[in-house]
Amino acid sequence: MTKSCGPAELDESQAKHQSRPVDERVAAAVAPPLLGYSIQEFCTAVGISLSFFYELKQAGLAPRTMKLGSRRIISVEEAQKWCRERTEASESAKREAWQP
């Protein structure tokens, strides 16, 4: 025969297994703010393939990268700037296409 738990017993059981609230200072110490993307991370973030990134780079349309050791990094600011520029270019192309 199994023992059934009433609502009060479930609450006590669940309370034992809940974690304590997260101290924001500790959480910040564990996960520092993102300051840059690897090229792969950038591609994932904006939803493009790695090969398309290199096509953009070849055409001079990719965001600027910086070399850190043997890695290439795209700063968060550069990624945001690139997104704004691409959005503006897209909107201006739409406006030009609709002008009589």
N, C-alpha and C positions, 0 to 999 in steps of 0.2 A: 504494500500500500504506500502511495506517495503522499507526502504532506503538501497541501496547497498553501500558498502564501497569500495573505491578505494584502491590500494596498499599502498599509503602513509598513509591513515587513519588506515589501519591494523597495519602498523609498529608502529604508535604512540600508538595505543591501546595495542599492545603486549609489548611495552617498559614500559608502566605503570605497567604491571603485572610481569615483570621480577624482580627477587630478585637481591640484590646487590652482588658483588663478595664476596666470603668468605675470611675472614682474617684467614690465616693459624694458627696464634697464638691463636685465639679464638677457631677454630675448634679443635686444639690440647688440649685446656683446657677442652672442652666438652667431647671429646672421648680420654682418655689416651691410650697409646699403650698397646696392649695385651701382658701380661707377662706370662699368664698361661691359661690352659684349664681345665674345669671340665671334668670328664670322659666322660659324654655325649657329650660335645662339641668336645672333641678329636675324639670320634667315628664318629661323623658327619663329621668332617674335613677330616678324612682319609677314610671315606666310609665303615666303618665296623659296625656291630651291637654291642650292649652292651653285649649280651651273648657271642659273639666271643671274645670281649675284655677280658672277664673273663676266657674264655678258654685259651687265650694267657697268661694271668696272672698265671693260674694254671700250665701251661707248662714252666713258667719262661721266656716267650718271650714278655711280655708287657713292656711298658716304665715304668720307676720308677715314683712313685707318692710321693707327700709330703702332710702331714696332716696340714691343717690350720683350727683350731677350730674343727668343726665337718665335714669339707669337705676334700675331696681328690683332689689335683690339680696336673696337669702335666705341668711342665714349658715348654715354647716354645722351649728352648734349648734341653730339654730332648725329646720332640716330634720330633724335627729335627734330633737328634742323632738316635732315634729309626727308623725313616724313612730311614736314610742312612744305618744303620745296616741291615734292612730288604732288602733293595735293593742289598747290597753287598752279603748277604746270598743267595738271589734269583739268582743273576748272577753267583755265584760260583757253585750253584747246577746245573745250566744250563751247565756250562763248564764241570763239572764232568760227566754229563749225555752224552755229545757228544764225550768224549774221547774214542778212540778205545781200 
